[in-house]
Amino acid sequence: MEFHRFYLLLILYLLCSQSRAETTGSVFFIDSSTHQFFRKPSEDLIKPDSILDAEAGAAVSVLLGFAPPSSLSAASSSKLNQILVPNPFDRPGVVFTLEVRGADDSNLLAKDNAIFSGALSSKIAFGSKKAEIQLPAEDEVAVVSLDEPLAHFTDKEISNFASWMGGAYVSDTVEPLNGELTIPFANGANMKLHLSKKADREFTVSILSLVHNLRRAVEMHEDLSHGTRSVAELLTGSFVGIKVLQEQYGPEGTAQHGMELLLATLSKIYNELQDAYKGRIVGVIFFSGEASLESSKMLDVVFAPQRSARWLAETEVPRDAVQEVLLVRRTLAWITGIILLISTLIGIHFLLNMQLTRDTLLYSNVKLD
């Protein structure tokens, strides 16, 4: 009886681990507005229906201008060839990656969104072990985190965001940061966020933090562009605001409007990034509906270990070997000196005994016909 119970528990454990390993989502490769860094789906080259998280991490490394991991299999390399333009000398060097948790990406392709409608999309499988974006030394790439929360914000900043999105913000005259934010959509619907509610405020703060961190990354890029050495830039972060709305209001209604607001915000801020980086930036956006708020990021950024300098070690040479080397060198030096001395004496002898006659070659006027 105990054996059967142990066997049943083992099966349940294996099934749970397999379900965790088969967590899926979607990934969107958003190309530049002025350059082509991703392949376009065509008849002769079919895009991959599904990729692994490790393959997505390798694609980010290649887009930054670095070699993919040596552990990448031939099948994974073939998938990268179906995603990336095969030009190793023309990479953007700047990648904007964002992980959106709690997003129902099944209807994402149907959204009328400028940057996502023309993006190269694929299903992605997240394994139980987190994949890595492998990068070289830290002095060759600048990693900018987009997860820093906006600790202090005011009603004016919320109003500026509302105006930037074409909406309005009505502040509360009694208590600050307690007003109502209204954002209109292209389909005629509106999203209203009451900052007096905890979920609405957390979602608003997450949107404001994302925009603030991206604009901070642009300022850092301007500082880096004035340096003597160009470095790659990776802007990476995660967004959990959709998950917050789902836990409070459910997957429909407000959470769907929050998804539309996020997509509209990403479209506007991505256009600003294109202008700031002069088209030398691409986006890799991940969507996963099963990631919890407590879980860490789906992809880790890992730097290759620095190799210490190798110095030539001094070895002790036997005394007899040193004496032999010195004897050979002295012998060669004496032989060379004797040969030069004999040659010099012979030359002097012939110069002193030269006949005083007119040399026919030196003094004759030679004419070449």
N, C-alpha and C positions, 0 to 999 in steps of 0.2 A: 504493500500500500504506500509506504514511504517512497519507494522507488518510482512509482507512477506519479506521485505528487511532485517529486523532484524533476521528472521528465517533463511534466506539464509546465512547471515554472520555467524550465530551460527553453521550451518552445515559445512561451510568451515573451521571454526576454529577447530571443532572436527576432521575433516578429516586431517588437518595439524598436530594436536597433535598426532593423531594415527599414521601418517606416521613417525613422529619423534620417537614415542615409538617403532616402528617396524624396526628401523635401525639394519641391520644385518651385520655380518662379519664372520670371521673364527678364530678359536683358535687352536693352535698346542701345545700339551704337549710333550716336548722333554725329553726323559728319559736319565739317566746317562749311560755312556759307560761301567761301571763296576758293577752297581747295578740296580735293577729293582724296581722302585717306582710307575710306572704306569702299569695298566693292559694291556695285549696284546689281541687284538680282537680274539675271539674264537667262536666256535659254541654254547657253553653253556652260554656264556655271551656276549650279543650284546652291542656294544658301543652306547651311546646316539647320535641320529641324530642332536639334537640341545640342547643347554644349555643357561641359562640366565647369564647375566654378574654378578649377585649376586652369582650364583653358582660357577662361575670361581673365584671370590674373596674368597669364602669359601674354595675352593680347594687350593689356595695359602696359606691361613692361616693354613690349615691342613699340607701341605708340610713343613711349617716352624716349625711344631711340636706343634701347639696350637690347642685348641678345636675350632670347627666351631661355628658360631654365634648361639645363642639359638633360634633366630627367623627363622632358616632354617626349611623349611617344610619337611614332610616325603618324598614327591616326589623328592625334591632336594637332600635329603640325599641319596636316592636310586641312583640318577645320579652320585653322588660322589663315591658311592660304585662301580659303573661301570667304573670309571676312575682311582681311586687310589687303590693300593694294600692294602688289609685289614690287615695291621700290624702297630698298633699305636706306637710300640716301635722301628720302623725302618723308620724314615723320614729323608730326606736329610738335613734339617735345613738351606739350602741356596737355594734361588729361584731367577732366572734371568727372569724378565718380561720386555717385550718390546711391545709397541703399534706402529704399522706401519700404517700410515695414507696415504690414496690415493692409496693403493695397490689393484690391480685387482686380488683377490685371487681365481678367478674361474679356472685359469690355473696353480695355484701354485702346485697342486698335480702332474701335469704332468712334473714339473721341475725335472731334474736329479740332485737332491741334497741329500747329504748323510744324514744330520740330519733331514730334513723334510720328506724324503721318508719313514723313519721308525717311524715317530712320530704318536701319537694318535691325530687325528684331529676331529673337530666337528664344526658345525655352531653355532654362538653365536648371541643372540639378545640383543642389547643395549637399555635400556629403556630411557625415558625422564629424569628420575632421576638417577644420577650417582650411580653406585654400590660402595661398600666399601670393602677394605681389612682390616678387623678388627684385630688389634694386641693388646697385653697386654701392660704393662708399657714399656717406652722407654729404660729402662736399660736392658730389656730382648731381644731386637732385634735391630740390627743396620740397618738402612735404608740408602742405598747409592743411590743418585740421579745420573742418567746418562744423565741428560739434561743440564748440565753445558757446555756452549759453549766454544770452544777452541779459546780464545781471540787472542793469538799470536802464529803463526806457520810460519815456514820457508820453503823455497824450499827443504831443506835437509829432513825435516819431510815428505814432499810429496813424495820425491824420495825414502825414506825408506819404505813408504807405498806401493809405486808402486813395489819395489823389493820384498816386502813381499807377494804381490799378483801375482808375476810373470810377472809384466808389466814394463813399463818404463815411465820416466818423463823427458821431454825436457824443461828446464827452459828458460825463456826469458832473454837474456843478457842485454836488455835495462831497463826493469822494473821487479822487483821481484814479485813472486806470479802471474805471467801472462803467465805461460808456458802451455804445452799440456801434459795431462795425458792419457796414453794408457794402458788399462787392457784387456788381452786376456781371452776368455772363453773356456770351454772344447769343445764346439761344433765348434770351429774354428773362431767364430765371435770376433770382438774387439769392445771395447767401448772407444771412445775418448772424453775427457772432456777438453774444452778450458777455462782455468781459467780467461781469459779476459772477458768472458760472466758471467753475474750476476747469472743466474740460475745454470750454471755449477759450479761456485765457491761455491754457497750456498750448493749444493749437496755434493761437495767434503769436505767442512768444516763439514757438518753433519756426514759424514762417519768417518772422522778423529776424531771428537769429541766423537763419540760412542766408537771407539777403545781406545782412550785415557782414557775415563772415566772407561771403563771396566778394563783396566790395573791398573788404580788407585784403583779400588775396590779390585783387587788382592793384592796390597800393603797394603791396610787397613786390609785385611783378615790376612795377615802375622803378623801384629801388634796385632790383636785381638787373634790370636792363641797362643801368648805368655802370655796371661793373665791367671789369676787363675780361671776365670769363663767363660764358653763357652756361647756365645750368638748366636741367629739365625741372618741370614743376608738376606736382601731383596734388590736386585739390580733392580731398576725400572726406566724406562725412556720411551720416545716416539721418533719416527723418522718421520720427515716430509719432508725428501729430495725427496721422490717419488712424493709427491704432488707438490713440486716446479717444477720438470721436467714436470709434466703433464700440469701445467698451462702455461708453456713456449712452450713446443713442442707437446702437445696433449698426449692422452693415449697410442699411439703406438710409435714404433721406439725408440727414446732415453729414454723414460720413461720405456719401457720394458727392455732395456739394464741396466738401473739403478736398476731395480728390481733384475735382475740376479747378478749384482755386489753386491747388499746388501745381497742376499742369500749366495753368495760365501764368503763374509766377515764374516757373522754370523757363517758359518761353521768353518772357520779357528779360529776365536776368541773363539768359543764354545769349540773347542778342547783344546785350551790353558786354558780355565776355568776348564775343566775336569782334566787336569794335576795339576793345582794349588790347586784345592779343593779336589784332590784325589778321584774323582768320587762322592763326596757328594754334588752335585748341579744338579738341573734340570732347564729346560727352559719352560716358558709359553709365547708364542708369539701370539699377537693379530693382525689381519689384518682387516682394515675397509676402504672401498673406499669412504665413504661419510663424513668422519670427515674433517672439515675445518681447516685451519691453525690457526684461531683465537680461536677455541674451546680448552678447557682445557682437561686434561687427562680423559680417559674413566673410570678409576677406581681410587678412592681416597684411600689413606692410612690413617686410623683413629686409634688412640690409645685409649684404654679404659681409662675412667677417674680414677684418683687415689683416692682410698677411704681413707679418713682420719682415723687416729687411734681412736678407741673408748675407752674412759676411764670410769671406774666405778664411778658413781656419788655418793657423800656422802649424805646420807639421815639423817635427824634429827630423832633420836629415842626419844620417850617420856621418861621423867625422871622416871615415875612409872615402865615402862618396864625394864629400866636399873637396878632399885633396885630389881626387881623380879629375874632377871638373876643373880645378885650378890648373892642374898640369896640362890638360888639353888646351885650355885657353892660352896659357903662356907659350906652348909649343907653336900654336897657330900664329900668335903675335910675332914670335921670333922668325918664323919662316916667311911671313908676309914682309917683315922689315928687311930681311936679307935679300928677298927678291926685288923689292923697291930700290935698295942700295945698289945692287948689281945693275939694274936697268938704268939707274941714274949715271953710274960710271961709264957704261957702254955708250950712252947718249952723249956724254961730255967728250969721250974719246973720238967719236965720229965727227962731232962739231969742230974740235980742234984740228983734226986732220983732213978737213974738207978742202978740196981743190979750189983754187981761186980762178975759176973759169966762169964764163957766162952761161948760166943755166938756160937751157933751151925752152923749158916749160914756163919758168918764171918771167923771163924777159922777152919772150917772143910774142908778137901780136897775133894771137890765134883768131881766125875768122871762121865762123861756122856758116856754111852755105845752106 
